[in-house]
């Protein structure tokens, strides 16, 4: 089951506009970016946050689960926690702050 656009729309409405949030659709699911870092995945209408030390402290009753088969465990953020816009925005911001910057993409060589 793929994630519905309405789920992404709701999550984006909940997040603070100053966070530089964007999303990208991939294989029917979504990656959530904050400050150009992938901080979360939305799969089957469920939010999975990349694990960080600070995230572990901020999430009550933490549950870990893979967002898709074969993936490493992420922090599962249940839908009832999405309602607290300030908490969710803070969690996303703090997670982005702990993640390393994205690796620069290699330029493809042009063939003549």
VMD Tcl script that builds the backbone (N, CA, C; Angstrom):
set m [mol new atoms 336]
animate dup $m
set s [atomselect $m all]
$s set {name element resname resid chain x y z} {
  {N N UNK 1 A 0.835 -1.174 0.000}
  {CA C UNK 1 A 0.000 0.000 0.000}
  {C C UNK 1 A 0.883 1.242 0.000}
  {N N UNK 2 A 0.713 2.104 -0.931}
  {CA C UNK 2 A 1.509 3.323 -1.034}
  {C C UNK 2 A 0.943 4.418 -0.126}
  {N N UNK 3 A 1.789 5.345 0.241}
  {CA C UNK 3 A 1.386 6.471 1.076}
  {C C UNK 3 A 0.512 7.428 0.276}
  {N N UNK 4 A -0.524 7.946 0.903}
  {CA C UNK 4 A -1.428 8.897 0.266}
  {C C UNK 4 A -0.834 10.304 0.330}
  {N N UNK 5 A -1.078 11.093 -0.700}
  {CA C UNK 5 A -0.604 12.478 -0.726}
  {C C UNK 5 A -1.173 13.264 0.453}
  {N N UNK 6 A -2.381 12.941 0.882}
  {CA C UNK 6 A -3.000 13.656 2.006}
  {C C UNK 6 A -2.202 13.471 3.301}
  {N N UNK 7 A -1.544 12.327 3.466}
  {CA C UNK 7 A -0.705 12.096 4.646}
  {C C UNK 7 A 0.486 13.047 4.633}
  {N N UNK 8 A 1.134 13.170 3.493}
  {CA C UNK 8 A 2.278 14.086 3.359}
  {C C UNK 8 A 1.825 15.525 3.567}
  {N N UNK 9 A 0.693 15.887 2.969}
  {CA C UNK 9 A 0.174 17.245 3.125}
  {C C UNK 9 A -0.061 17.579 4.595}
  {N N UNK 10 A -0.636 16.637 5.339}
  {CA C UNK 10 A -0.897 16.863 6.762}
  {C C UNK 10 A 0.411 17.042 7.531}
  {N N UNK 11 A 1.372 16.158 7.281}
  {CA C UNK 11 A 2.661 16.270 7.978}
  {C C UNK 11 A 3.330 17.609 7.690}
  {N N UNK 12 A 3.313 18.044 6.446}
  {CA C UNK 12 A 3.943 19.318 6.096}
  {C C UNK 12 A 3.227 20.491 6.757}
  {N N UNK 13 A 1.904 20.408 6.896}
  {CA C UNK 13 A 1.152 21.458 7.589}
  {C C UNK 13 A 1.550 21.536 9.062}
  {N N UNK 14 A 1.885 20.405 9.646}
  {CA C UNK 14 A 2.247 20.352 11.057}
  {C C UNK 14 A 3.642 20.912 11.324}
  {N N UNK 15 A 4.513 20.888 10.337}
  {CA C UNK 15 A 5.909 21.288 10.546}
  {C C UNK 15 A 6.095 22.785 10.343}
  {N N UNK 16 A 6.942 23.371 11.170}
  {CA C UNK 16 A 7.249 24.793 11.131}
  {C C UNK 16 A 7.820 25.173 9.773}
  {N N UNK 17 A 7.277 26.217 9.175}
  {CA C UNK 17 A 7.713 26.662 7.842}
  {C C UNK 17 A 9.174 27.091 7.791}
  {N N UNK 18 A 9.749 27.479 8.907}
  {CA C UNK 18 A 11.130 27.956 8.917}
  {C C UNK 18 A 12.153 26.825 8.859}
  {N N UNK 19 A 11.712 25.579 8.865}
  {CA C UNK 19 A 12.636 24.450 8.917}
  {C C UNK 19 A 13.230 24.048 7.575}
  {N N UNK 20 A 12.806 24.657 6.491}
  {CA C UNK 20 A 13.313 24.288 5.166}
  {C C UNK 20 A 13.002 22.812 4.872}
  {N N UNK 21 A 11.709 22.473 4.972}
  {CA C UNK 21 A 11.233 21.108 4.765}
  {C C UNK 21 A 10.803 20.928 3.319}
  {N N UNK 22 A 11.142 19.787 2.764}
  {CA C UNK 22 A 10.633 19.397 1.454}
  {C C UNK 22 A 10.499 17.885 1.449}
  {N N UNK 23 A 9.835 17.372 0.440}
  {CA C UNK 23 A 9.687 15.927 0.333}
  {C C UNK 23 A 9.963 15.494 -1.095}
  {N N UNK 24 A 10.193 14.211 -1.244}
  {CA C UNK 24 A 10.443 13.642 -2.565}
  {C C UNK 24 A 9.753 12.281 -2.623}
  {N N UNK 25 A 8.986 12.083 -3.656}
  {CA C UNK 25 A 8.286 10.816 -3.834}
  {C C UNK 25 A 9.245 9.799 -4.436}
  {N N UNK 26 A 9.265 8.607 -3.824}
  {CA C UNK 26 A 10.139 7.533 -4.297}
  {C C UNK 26 A 9.397 6.209 -4.204}
  {N N UNK 27 A 9.147 5.588 -5.314}
  {CA C UNK 27 A 8.534 4.256 -5.345}
  {C C UNK 27 A 7.207 4.200 -4.596}
  {N N UNK 28 A 6.410 5.249 -4.687}
  {CA C UNK 28 A 5.114 5.278 -4.018}
  {C C UNK 28 A 5.181 5.707 -2.566}
  {N N UNK 29 A 6.370 5.900 -2.053}
  {CA C UNK 29 A 6.566 6.349 -0.676}
  {C C UNK 29 A 7.294 7.697 -0.722}
  {N N UNK 30 A 7.643 8.249 0.438}
  {CA C UNK 30 A 8.206 9.591 0.484}
  {C C UNK 30 A 9.405 9.685 1.416}
  {N N UNK 31 A 10.355 10.534 1.022}
  {CA C UNK 31 A 11.463 10.922 1.889}
  {C C UNK 31 A 11.205 12.363 2.310}
  {N N UNK 32 A 11.384 12.654 3.592}
  {CA C UNK 32 A 11.228 14.009 4.124}
  {C C UNK 32 A 12.621 14.576 4.363}
  {N N UNK 33 A 12.853 15.754 3.809}
  {CA C UNK 33 A 14.142 16.440 3.933}
  {C C UNK 33 A 13.988 17.655 4.846}
  {N N UNK 34 A 14.997 17.891 5.664}
  {CA C UNK 34 A 15.101 19.110 6.456}
  {C C UNK 34 A 16.522 19.620 6.263}
  {N N UNK 35 A 16.649 20.841 5.785}
  {CA C UNK 35 A 17.965 21.426 5.504}
  {C C UNK 35 A 18.767 20.517 4.572}
  {N N UNK 36 A 18.072 19.984 3.570}
  {CA C UNK 36 A 18.661 19.124 2.534}
  {C C UNK 36 A 19.196 17.791 3.054}
  {N N UNK 37 A 18.784 17.399 4.256}
  {CA C UNK 37 A 19.157 16.095 4.815}
  {C C UNK 37 A 17.902 15.234 4.898}
  {N N UNK 38 A 18.002 13.977 4.513}
  {CA C UNK 38 A 16.870 13.065 4.676}
  {C C UNK 38 A 16.752 12.756 6.165}
  {N N UNK 39 A 15.635 13.174 6.763}
  {CA C UNK 39 A 15.440 12.960 8.195}
  {C C UNK 39 A 14.402 11.886 8.486}
  {N N UNK 40 A 13.531 11.626 7.509}
  {CA C UNK 40 A 12.454 10.669 7.765}
  {C C UNK 40 A 11.955 10.068 6.466}
  {N N UNK 41 A 11.283 8.938 6.617}
  {CA C UNK 41 A 10.600 8.289 5.507}
  {C C UNK 41 A 9.133 8.135 5.902}
  {N N UNK 42 A 8.261 8.274 4.931}
  {CA C UNK 42 A 6.841 8.014 5.150}
  {C C UNK 42 A 6.488 6.849 4.241}
  {N N UNK 43 A 6.190 5.721 4.855}
  {CA C UNK 43 A 5.887 4.485 4.128}
  {C C UNK 43 A 4.570 3.924 4.656}
  {N N UNK 44 A 3.678 3.585 3.753}
  {CA C UNK 44 A 2.361 3.051 4.139}
  {C C UNK 44 A 1.657 3.969 5.131}
  {N N UNK 45 A 1.754 5.281 4.885}
  {CA C UNK 45 A 1.122 6.302 5.731}
  {C C UNK 45 A 1.638 6.291 7.170}
  {N N UNK 46 A 2.870 5.816 7.375}
  {CA C UNK 46 A 3.491 5.803 8.690}
  {C C UNK 46 A 4.791 6.598 8.628}
  {N N UNK 47 A 5.098 7.321 9.711}
  {CA C UNK 47 A 6.295 8.161 9.777}
  {C C UNK 47 A 7.424 7.421 10.488}
  {N N UNK 48 A 8.569 7.348 9.811}
  {CA C UNK 48 A 9.761 6.708 10.357}
  {C C UNK 48 A 10.895 7.728 10.353}
  {N N UNK 49 A 11.433 8.019 11.530}
  {CA C UNK 49 A 12.477 9.031 11.694}
  {C C UNK 49 A 13.836 8.364 11.804}
  {N N UNK 50 A 14.837 8.955 11.151}
  {CA C UNK 50 A 16.194 8.416 11.279}
  {C C UNK 50 A 16.601 8.460 12.753}
  {N N UNK 51 A 17.209 7.395 13.232}
  {CA C UNK 51 A 17.576 7.357 14.650}
  {C C UNK 51 A 18.776 8.252 14.973}
  {N N UNK 52 A 18.648 9.002 16.060}
  {CA C UNK 52 A 19.737 9.823 16.591}
  {C C UNK 52 A 19.675 9.750 18.123}
  {N N UNK 53 A 20.758 10.122 18.768}
  {CA C UNK 53 A 20.810 10.095 20.235}
  {C C UNK 53 A 19.794 11.070 20.836}
  {N N UNK 54 A 19.707 12.273 20.293}
  {CA C UNK 54 A 18.775 13.260 20.826}
  {C C UNK 54 A 17.335 12.858 20.541}
  {N N UNK 55 A 17.093 12.294 19.366}
  {CA C UNK 55 A 15.760 11.808 19.038}
  {C C UNK 55 A 15.286 10.769 20.031}
  {N N UNK 56 A 16.199 9.911 20.444}
  {CA C UNK 56 A 15.873 8.858 21.417}
  {C C UNK 56 A 15.400 9.475 22.735}
  {N N UNK 57 A 15.965 10.629 23.107}
  {CA C UNK 57 A 15.588 11.292 24.359}
  {C C UNK 57 A 14.248 12.033 24.234}
  {N N UNK 58 A 13.931 12.489 23.030}
  {CA C UNK 58 A 12.739 13.311 22.838}
  {C C UNK 58 A 11.463 12.520 22.581}
  {N N UNK 59 A 11.584 11.266 22.183}
  {CA C UNK 59 A 10.410 10.475 21.812}
  {C C UNK 59 A 9.946 9.636 23.003}
  {N N UNK 60 A 8.685 9.834 23.427}
  {CA C UNK 60 A 8.175 9.030 24.539}
  {C C UNK 60 A 7.883 7.607 24.071}
  {N N UNK 61 A 8.155 6.642 24.920}
  {CA C UNK 61 A 7.858 5.234 24.614}
  {C C UNK 61 A 8.320 4.854 23.210}
  {N N UNK 62 A 9.577 5.023 22.962}
  {CA C UNK 62 A 10.144 4.845 21.621}
  {C C UNK 62 A 9.922 3.432 21.093}
  {N N UNK 63 A 9.565 3.382 19.833}
  {CA C UNK 63 A 9.382 2.105 19.141}
  {C C UNK 63 A 10.227 2.160 17.871}
  {N N UNK 64 A 10.974 1.109 17.619}
  {CA C UNK 64 A 11.791 1.053 16.412}
  {C C UNK 64 A 11.229 0.003 15.467}
  {N N UNK 65 A 11.245 0.336 14.177}
  {CA C UNK 65 A 10.745 -0.586 13.163}
  {C C UNK 65 A 11.348 -0.199 11.815}
  {N N UNK 66 A 11.526 -1.161 10.928}
  {CA C UNK 66 A 12.015 -0.819 9.589}
  {C C UNK 66 A 10.883 -0.211 8.758}
  {N N UNK 67 A 11.158 0.838 7.986}
  {CA C UNK 67 A 10.111 1.449 7.172}
  {C C UNK 67 A 9.662 0.563 6.000}
  {N N UNK 68 A 10.525 -0.338 5.582}
  {CA C UNK 68 A 10.199 -1.272 4.498}
  {C C UNK 68 A 11.040 -2.528 4.719}
  {N N UNK 69 A 10.648 -3.644 4.121}
  {CA C UNK 69 A 11.388 -4.897 4.341}
  {C C UNK 69 A 12.861 -4.771 3.954}
  {N N UNK 70 A 13.723 -5.222 4.847}
  {CA C UNK 70 A 15.161 -5.193 4.598}
  {C C UNK 70 A 15.849 -3.919 5.050}
  {N N UNK 71 A 15.095 -2.921 5.497}
  {CA C UNK 71 A 15.681 -1.649 5.939}
  {C C UNK 71 A 16.141 -1.750 7.389}
  {N N UNK 72 A 17.074 -0.886 7.752}
  {CA C UNK 72 A 17.499 -0.773 9.151}
  {C C UNK 72 A 16.348 -0.162 9.951}
  {N N UNK 73 A 16.294 -0.428 11.253}
  {CA C UNK 73 A 15.223 0.155 12.063}
  {C C UNK 73 A 15.331 1.680 12.158}
  {N N UNK 74 A 14.197 2.320 12.074}
  {CA C UNK 74 A 14.044 3.757 12.280}
  {C C UNK 74 A 13.164 3.932 13.507}
  {N N UNK 75 A 13.058 5.176 14.005}
  {CA C UNK 75 A 12.123 5.470 15.077}
  {C C UNK 75 A 10.733 5.607 14.451}
  {N N UNK 76 A 9.798 4.810 14.912}
  {CA C UNK 76 A 8.422 4.897 14.428}
  {C C UNK 76 A 7.700 5.969 15.238}
  {N N UNK 77 A 7.141 6.957 14.545}
  {CA C UNK 77 A 6.421 8.049 15.197}
  {C C UNK 77 A 4.932 7.838 14.923}
  {N N UNK 78 A 4.205 7.430 15.934}
  {CA C UNK 78 A 2.786 7.114 15.741}
  {C C UNK 78 A 1.986 8.366 15.392}
  {N N UNK 79 A 0.902 8.160 14.657}
  {CA C UNK 79 A 0.098 9.270 14.131}
  {C C UNK 79 A -0.471 10.159 15.235}
  {N N UNK 80 A -0.711 9.620 16.416}
  {CA C UNK 80 A -1.244 10.457 17.497}
  {C C UNK 80 A -0.246 11.525 17.940}
  {N N UNK 81 A 1.044 11.309 17.698}
  {CA C UNK 81 A 2.066 12.306 18.053}
  {C C UNK 81 A 2.194 13.405 16.994}
  {N N UNK 82 A 1.645 13.202 15.816}
  {CA C UNK 82 A 1.731 14.196 14.747}
  {C C UNK 82 A 0.935 15.461 15.080}
  {N N UNK 83 A -0.043 15.337 15.946}
  {CA C UNK 83 A -0.915 16.466 16.282}
  {C C UNK 83 A -0.175 17.592 16.997}
  {N N UNK 84 A 0.896 17.267 17.716}
  {CA C UNK 84 A 1.660 18.273 18.458}
  {C C UNK 84 A 2.691 18.891 17.520}
  {N N UNK 85 A 2.273 19.940 16.853}
  {CA C UNK 85 A 3.087 20.587 15.822}
  {C C UNK 85 A 4.437 21.062 16.351}
  {N N UNK 86 A 4.443 21.686 17.531}
  {CA C UNK 86 A 5.697 22.206 18.096}
  {C C UNK 86 A 6.662 21.067 18.411}
  {N N UNK 87 A 6.146 20.005 19.022}
  {CA C UNK 87 A 6.989 18.860 19.360}
  {C C UNK 87 A 7.549 18.209 18.101}
  {N N UNK 88 A 6.703 17.998 17.107}
  {CA C UNK 88 A 7.137 17.348 15.873}
  {C C UNK 88 A 8.168 18.205 15.139}
  {N N UNK 89 A 7.938 19.505 15.073}
  {CA C UNK 89 A 8.891 20.409 14.421}
  {C C UNK 89 A 10.240 20.386 15.138}
  {N N UNK 90 A 10.202 20.413 16.457}
  {CA C UNK 90 A 11.438 20.363 17.254}
  {C C UNK 90 A 12.175 19.042 17.012}
  {N N UNK 91 A 11.443 17.945 16.999}
  {CA C UNK 91 A 12.049 16.630 16.777}
  {C C UNK 91 A 12.727 16.552 15.408}
  {N N UNK 92 A 12.058 17.030 14.384}
  {CA C UNK 92 A 12.621 17.011 13.024}
  {C C UNK 92 A 13.858 17.905 12.964}
  {N N UNK 93 A 13.774 19.087 13.555}
  {CA C UNK 93 A 14.895 20.030 13.555}
  {C C UNK 93 A 16.111 19.461 14.287}
  {N N UNK 94 A 15.892 18.891 15.464}
  {CA C UNK 94 A 16.996 18.329 16.249}
  {C C UNK 94 A 17.612 17.118 15.537}
  {N N UNK 95 A 16.782 16.326 14.895}
  {CA C UNK 95 A 17.290 15.173 14.143}
  {C C UNK 95 A 18.175 15.647 13.005}
  {N N UNK 96 A 17.724 16.633 12.252}
  {CA C UNK 96 A 18.524 17.177 11.145}
  {C C UNK 96 A 19.853 17.717 11.656}
  {N N UNK 97 A 19.833 18.348 12.826}
  {CA C UNK 97 A 21.053 18.893 13.406}
  {C C UNK 97 A 22.081 17.833 13.761}
  {N N UNK 98 A 21.629 16.637 14.080}
  {CA C UNK 98 A 22.550 15.556 14.451}
  {C C UNK 98 A 23.043 14.747 13.256}
  {N N UNK 99 A 22.359 14.848 12.136}
  {CA C UNK 99 A 22.756 14.056 10.967}
  {C C UNK 99 A 23.901 14.732 10.219}
  {N N UNK 100 A 24.780 13.947 9.617}
  {CA C UNK 100 A 25.874 14.534 8.839}
  {C C UNK 100 A 25.338 15.190 7.564}
  {N N UNK 101 A 26.092 16.132 7.015}
  {CA C UNK 101 A 25.642 16.746 5.758}
  {C C UNK 101 A 25.618 15.703 4.643}
  {N N UNK 102 A 24.753 15.913 3.656}
  {CA C UNK 102 A 24.708 14.946 2.549}
  {C C UNK 102 A 26.018 14.936 1.786}
  {N N UNK 103 A 26.359 13.767 1.292}
  {CA C UNK 103 A 27.583 13.647 0.498}
  {C C UNK 103 A 27.364 14.322 -0.855}
  {N N UNK 104 A 28.390 15.028 -1.350}
  {CA C UNK 104 A 28.228 15.652 -2.668}
  {C C UNK 104 A 28.078 14.581 -3.743}
  {N N UNK 105 A 27.205 14.882 -4.692}
  {CA C UNK 105 A 26.999 13.936 -5.779}
  {C C UNK 105 A 28.163 13.995 -6.746}
  {N N UNK 106 A 28.568 12.827 -7.220}
  {CA C UNK 106 A 29.644 12.775 -8.199}
  {C C UNK 106 A 29.084 13.158 -9.562}
  {N N UNK 107 A 29.868 13.915 -10.264}
  {CA C UNK 107 A 29.467 14.311 -11.615}
  {C C UNK 107 A 29.754 13.151 -12.571}
  {N N UNK 108 A 28.817 12.904 -13.433}
  {CA C UNK 108 A 29.010 11.853 -14.420}
  {C C UNK 108 A 29.937 12.362 -15.523}
  {N N UNK 109 A 30.801 11.476 -15.966}
  {CA C UNK 109 A 31.684 11.828 -17.075}
  {C C UNK 109 A 30.894 11.802 -18.369}
  {N N UNK 110 A 31.140 12.774 -19.171}
  {CA C UNK 110 A 30.460 12.804 -20.475}
  {C C UNK 110 A 31.299 12.041 -21.480}
  {N N UNK 111 A 30.616 11.232 -22.239}
  {CA C UNK 111 A 31.299 10.468 -23.301}
  {C C UNK 111 A 31.204 11.246 -24.598}
  {N N UNK 112 A 32.314 11.319 -25.292}
  {CA C UNK 112 A 32.327 12.036 -26.572}
  {C C UNK 112 A 32.001 11.132 -27.709}
}
mol reanalyze $m
mol bondsrecalc $m
mol representation Tube
mol addrep $m
